[in-house]
């Protein structure tokens, strides 16, 4: 199974340094948005587009980082009304792509619709900056003196907006992200951005459920602030720190899916190697259809995002050094690990193992078996931690046989893990 993350007429303009709107038709006063940073102090990323009445859409635009690279020390975000979020993502591209991941040709220098979300159209590694609040409370905010998020020269970044026009008239949307930088000589510690994403979400029609994930730190880090991200069915969120003895301390809780609050840590939150961040998203579904994890606004997401230092590329996305997911997922139901495993087998036959039925097998398992079922998932997703890569290059009996051997210890532990 592949891991899910590794998320009209157009009038598009976007600049790096020195761009400001002079369009008199804009209904947003210039003073309410952002002037670019002073020359030499940073760059501005901007997206302007027209949105027809009654339309909800995500849009994207790709940018190339300047030749000197970026040492990001803080960000500032402003956008015209009607948006849920404005984000600046990191991609793995070293040059502007000419087509989406689906092979659709596109002029990446222009604003374009990304109806499947940014992750659905492009490869995404993480997020650098952005906001879910028009008031400007941003993901990155300001880092301590001497700490900066480093972006290599020539790296491709992706700016993403999600707008809804509930009016009867077309509107012009205007979103701006200012990135403020410091010189190389002032960077003492490289920072990073936590981008923890839970792929196991399944909310029944006219029902409710929760999605919970834990990620254990591979080194000592200091967390500056954290923020949640869900879509419109998110009705609750709570994050905890888990110490070496397993004791959980609540860090952050709220019930907002838009205009999301941030939790600032002063002093910074110290997470030692072996400790963990554990977060849960609660969902309520008023629709007549099942809602599962996915990349569009018709789907749901459950994330923990926030700046920290020093950087750990593995912990940032909750991966191992080998690039495997290192999370532990906890269900909120009553199924044992063996029952969840049987459920996954049935779901694989029905939807290939990467759909709502599979996600529901984890969501409906009991909390106690989280570590056991997570170990099985990691073994299966990694083709037996690489031992079955060749055998599983094609689905079939050889793959199943190899996986049964390579994952035997995890499968055996799952069979005896109970909810008691």
N, C-alpha and C positions, 0 to 999 in steps of 0.2 A: 504494500500500500504506500502510495506517495503521500508525504506529509503535505497538508493543505497550504503551508506557507513557504516552503523551500524544501496587500486587498492591499430641427431647430436651426437656427441660424447662428453662426459663430462670428464674433468679431474679436480676434485675439491679438493682444500685444503683450509683450513681456520683455523686460530689460534686466540687465545686471545693474551697474551703478548708474544713477542719474535719471530714472524714469519717473514721471509724474503725469497724472491725467490732466488733459486740457479740454476734455469733451464736455461742452456745456449741457448736453442732454442727460448727463449722469444725475441721478436723484440723490446721490450721497455727497454731502459737502466734503471738499478736499481736506479740510481741517480734521474731519472725523477719521480719516484714514492715515496713511503714513507717508512722509517724505522719505526718500532713500537715505541711507547712512552717508555721512560726509566722505569725500574721496579718500581712499586709503584706509577707511575704518570698517568697510564691509561691503555687502552687496544686497540688492533688493530683487526678490523674485515676485513676479506679478502675473496675474491672469485676469483678463477682462473678456466677458462674453455676454451675448444676448440670450435671454431665456423666455420662451413663449409662455402664455398663460396656462396654468394647470399642469405644468411639467415638473417632474422630479428627476434629476439626472446627476451623475457623477461625471466630472470632466478632468482631464489630465493634460499636462504639458511637460516635456522633457527639456533639461538644460545641461550644458556642459560646464563643469567647474573651471574657473580661470586657471591660467598656466602656473600661477604661484600657489595653487591649492588654497584651502581654507582652514584656519584655526578658529573654530567657532567658540566664542566665549559667552554669547547670549543671543537670544532672538526676541523679536517683537512682531506681533501678528495683528492685523486688522482686516476686516472684510465687511462688505455691505450685507444688509439684513437678508435673511432667508436661507442661511447655510448652517448645516449641522457641524461641519468641520472644514478646516483648511490645513493640509498636511504637506510636509516636504520629506520624501522618502529617499533612501539610499537604494541604488540598483547595482548589479554586478557589471554593468556595461562600461566599457572603456571608450566607446564612441556611440554617437546617436544611432539607434537601430532604425531600420527602414521599414520594418513590419512588426506587428504584434506577435505575441507568443503563439497565436493561432494562424500565423502566416498571412495576415491581412496587411497589404501595403498601406503605409501611412506616412504623412509628412510630420515627423515628430517635433518639428520646430513650431508647429501650430497647436492651438488649443483644440482638443478633440474629445468627443464623447467616449467615456470608458464605462459602458453600461454594466459590465461585469466587475466593476471596481478595479483599482489599479493593479491588484494582485492577479486579477483575471486576465489582464491584457499584457502585463510586463512582469519580469522577474523582480522581486523585491527582497532586499536583505534586512531592512529595518527602517526606522524613522529618525530623522535628525531634528525636526522642528515642526511647529504647527500649533493649532489651538482648536478646541471644541467649544469655545466661548467667544462671542462677539466682543465681550468686555476686554479680551486680550490675554486672559490667563493662558499661558502657553505651556507646551510640554517641556521645552528646554529651560525657558526662563533665563536666569543668570547663574553661571558657574562661579566658584570661588576664584580669587586671583591666582593666576598661574595655571589654571586648569582649562583645557580646551578640547573640544571634539575635533579631531583632525580628519580632513577630507582631501584625498590625494588630487593632484592636478589632473585635469581631463576626465575625472569621474563624472558619470551621468547621474543627475538627480531628477526626481519626478515630483512635480507639484500637483496636488489633487484637491478638488473642491466637490462638495456635495450640496447642491442647491435645490430648493423647492420654491416654485412660484405659485402661491395660492391665490394670486390676484387675477383680475380679468384682463389685465394689460401686460404687454411684454415689459421685462425689466432688464436693465444692464447690471450684471454682477461684476464686482471689483474686489479682488482678494490680493493682499500683499503680505509678504514675509520678509522682514529685514533680518539679515544675518550680520552680526557685529563680530569682528575678528580681532585677534592680537598677533603681533609679529612672532616669527619662529623663536626668536631669542627670549621671548617672555613665557613660552610654554614650558612649564616645569613637570606637569603630569598630564597624560592623555586621559580624557574622560570618554564616556560612552553613554548610550541610551538603552535602558532596559526595554525589551520588546517581547514580552512574554505573551504567547498566544495559545489559547486552549482550543484544540480542534474538536473536542467532544461536547457538542451541544445538540440537544434534541428536545423540543417543546411540543407536546401534543396539541392538537386542535382544541381550542377552548380550554386549555389546561395550563399547568405551570410546571417548572422544573428548575434545577440548579446545575451549574457547571463549576467544578472546583479543580484547581491545579496548584501544585507545589514545585518549586525549583530550588535546589540546594546549591549554595555558593561554592565555587571551586577555589576561591581566594578571598582574602579580606577586602571588603569594599565599603565605601561611604556613599549613601544614597542622599541626594539633595532634595528630591521631591518625588511623589508618585501621583498617578492619575489613572482612572479607569477608561475603558472604551467598550461600549456596547451599541447595539442599534435600538430601535424604538420599543422592543418588548422588554428591555432591561428595567426592572423595578427595584432592584437592590444590589448592593455591592459591598463586600467587606474584604479587607486585606489584613493579614497577620504576619508578624515575624515569629519564626519557630526557632527556639534556641537549641543548643546541643543536647539538652535533656528532653526535648520534645514539647516544652511548654510554649503555648501560643499567646502572644501579646497583640491585641488589636491595634492597628495603626491608622485605619482609614475606613470610614463607612458612610454611605449616602444612598439616596434612592433616585438619582438623576441620570438620564441617558443623554441629555443635551444640556448646554451650559454647565458642563461637568466641573465640580470643584477640584482643586488640587490640594494635596497635603504637603505642606512645607515642613522640613525637619530642621530645627535649630535647637541644639546642635544637630549636625548631620546624623542620619540613622546609620549606625555601624553594624554591618552584617559580617560576621566572622566566617572563615572557611568552615564548612560543615553545617552552618546555620542555613535557614531557608526563608524565602518569601512564599506565602500561601494566600491565594485569593479565590473568591467565589463570586459568581454572577448569578442573580436570581432573575428568572424570566416569567412573564405572564403573557399568554397568547390568546388574543380575543378573536382570532381568525378561525375559519372553518377548515383550515389546512394545517398540516404539521410544519413546524419551522425548525430548520436544522442549521448547523454551522455552515457558513458560506461567505462568499466574497462580495455579494451585492446587498442592497438595502432590503431585498426580499428575504434575506437570510439573517442570521445573527452572528455576533462576535462576542468574545470575552477575553479582554486583554488587561495587562498591567504594564504601564509605560512610565519611564522616568529617568532623568539624568543621574549619573553616578560616576565615581572614580576610585582608584585607577581602572582603566579599561580591562575587561575580560571578554574577549571575542566569543568565548564559549558560553559564559553565563548570560551574556547580552540577549541571546535568543534561546537560552536554556537548552544548549547542545553539549555534547561531549567533545573531546579533542578530535574524535574521528568524524564529527559532524552529525552524530545521531541525537535524536531528541532525548533529553535527560530528565524530563518531567515525571512527576507522579500525579496521576489523575484519580480523583475520588468521586464515586457516585453518591447519590442521595436516596437510593432505593433499597431493596431487600434481597437482591440476587447474590448468591455466592459466587466465588470466582469460577467454579466449574460451570455454573449455570450461565454466567456471562460469556464464558468461552464457547459453550454450546450455542448460545445466541449469536455470537460472532460468526460461527461456522454457517449457521442458517442464513444470516444476513449476507455473507459473502456470496452464497449461491444465488441470492435474490438481487443484490445491487452491486456486486463486485467488491464489497467490503469497504466502500468509501461513500456511503450514503446515510440517510437518517436512521435506517434500521441498525446499522453498525454503531453509529454514535449513541443511539439509545441503549445499546447493550452495556456501554460503560456508564452512562448516566443512571441507569436503573440498577447498577450493582451497589452493594452496601459499602459504607466507608471503610470498614475493616479490611477489605480485600484490595484496596487501592494499590498498595505496593506490589502485590502478587500479579494482578492483572496488568499493571503497567510494565512489569518485567516481560511478560509474554508479548505485549504489544511492541516493545522495543526490539525484542528478538525477531519477531515476524517482520517488522518494517525494515529491519537491517539485513534481511535474508540470512538469519542465523549469525548475526554479527560478522557478516562477510563470508562465512564458511560455505554458504549455498549460493553465492552470487552467480557462479557459472551454471549450476543446476537449475536455478530459478530465472535464467535469462529468458526462458519460455515457460509458461505455466504448464503443469502436467504432473505425472506421477513421480518423476525424478525429483522435482522440486519439493513435493509434499513429503517424500521419504527423507530427503536431506534435512528439511526443516524439523521433522519429527525427532531426528537425532540431535541436531544442533541445539534445539530449544528444549530438550528433554528435561533438564533440571528445572527450568522455569515452568514448564507444563506440569511437572509432577508437583511442584510447590503450589501451583494454582489449584490443583485437584483437591488438596487438603485444606486450603484456606477457607475459613468459615466466617460467618458474621457474628459469632459469639464474642 
